[in-house]
Amino acid sequence: MISKFVNREKELSLLEEEWKKEGGRLIVLYGRRRIGKTRLLTEFIKNKEDRGIFYIAEDSSRQVQINGLKDRIAEFLNDSLLRSLEIKEWSQLFEYLAKNMPDQRYYLIIDEFPYLIKSDKTILSVLQRLWDTVFADSSVFIVLSGSLLGLMSDMVLSYASPLYGRRTRDILLEEMSFRDAKKFVSLSFRESLELYFITGGVPEYLLKAAEYSSLSEFLEREFFNKMGYFYREPYFIISQELKELRSYFSILKAIAYGNTRPAEIANFVGMEAKKIYPYLENLIRLGFVERQTPIFGNSKKGIYLIKDNVFDFWFNFVFRYRVEIERESFTPANDEMSKYHGKKFEEFVIKEVVHHLLDCSKAGRWWHKNEEIDVVAVNESKMEVAFFECKWSVLEKREVKKIIGELERKAELVRWNNKSRTERYGIIAKKIEDKEELQNEGFLVYDLEDLEKLL
């Protein structure tokens, strides 16, 4: 059980709002594994323990699942008769609850709900029927929570689901921002940021990292060790979600190794280009991959990137060097690690930094043919645009001037209100020498010292 509860105020507030409303409520809570769904629900019922049923499903047979939930309901109702009954169908169990439920608000939380669907899909139709006839106008507060995003999307949230149109709220529990993720660990700002590039904002992963006093020790013990927590973690997660493991693994490996366009991915995998798209769409739907398009220009020129930080790091440093890790002879090269951090630093600046630095309506990467700009931030109402390069390195003043000169050249290629726009140029790096002099010259230069104050 997660011992530290950080943030999630928005999600807790939504659950409390639904709890206080009249009539039956049906909440769908979903998100990737380890993201903290069970911990959120535990926090929600902290002062309501005696007011409902909390059942965590197992990947077992239907009868075992029915018996498990039956015992929980009998305990809540203090019903010895129900405990002694032999119940073999979901309809029997939920109909019994419908006839014997209390008048005051109570909760029925089923965590890991996809396991029940896997063993018997009829549970969805049973819940639909009883929702329409009894539960919708009752005092019940139902939460169906799950990590298997494929099943949750297809069987619970989709238009084809028997429960479609019945839910009163759905909550996608996403990763935490760096500002909140930092609260889990006692590392320096730089190491906390590097950790975030590796684990993302996944609470359980951050709690594992919090057991260590240094990032290097955490990586050595938990990633670069065949007995480590993360050594097989992505494989376990993918195997829970997908059937064609070999194909999906090959595609994720291709993207992690820098093949970002569909033709490149297909060529790496050995698949026809037109056949790669369904696989990519599946990976996007499950949150493992994202498609990015240039902030200006042709939206058809999209590229595919690994969205999940643990997956990206794992394919680059664990899967790639698994033979060396098995032999206990692996030490990551500094240039490889720096290159990885640099890639993630660009994404981090776009998603979590640039909106704090500038008043901008949108931000993203720009590329055209062989030219690329790391970050373009736009204020459309004021016709202002700022161009940034991101460098995970220490830069001297002359290096900054050279980079900005090149940035000015590339900015001329960006087609957006070229005649009327106001332009600014900048660099965000690990460390910038003579930073104040450059700022006095009008350049937007920031390093980790500035970001620490900002975040």
Buried (B, 14 or more C-beta within 10 A) or exposed (E): EBEEBBBBEEBBEBBEEBBEEEEBBBBBBBBBBBBBBBBBBBBBBEEBEEBBBBBBBEBBEBEEBBBBBBBBBBEBBEBEEBEEEEBEBBBBBBBBBBEEBEEEBBBBBBBBBBBBBBBBEEBBEBBBBBBEEBBBEBBBBBBBBBBBBBBBBBBBBEEEBBBEEBBBBBBBBBBBBBEBBBBBBEBEBBBBBBBBBBBBBBBBBBBBBBEBEEBBEBBBBBBBBEEBBBBEBBBEBBEBBBEEEEBBBBBBBBBBBEBBBBEBBBBBBEBEEEEBEEBBEBBBBBBBBBBBBBBBBEEEEBBBBBBBBBBBBBBBBBBBBBEEBEEEEBEBEEEEBBEBBBBBBBBBBBEBBBBEBBEBEEBBBBBBEEEEBBBBBBBEEEEBBBBBBBBBBEBEBEBBBEBBEEBEEBBEBBEBBEEEBEEBBBBBBBBBBBBEEBBEEEBBBBBBEBBBEEB
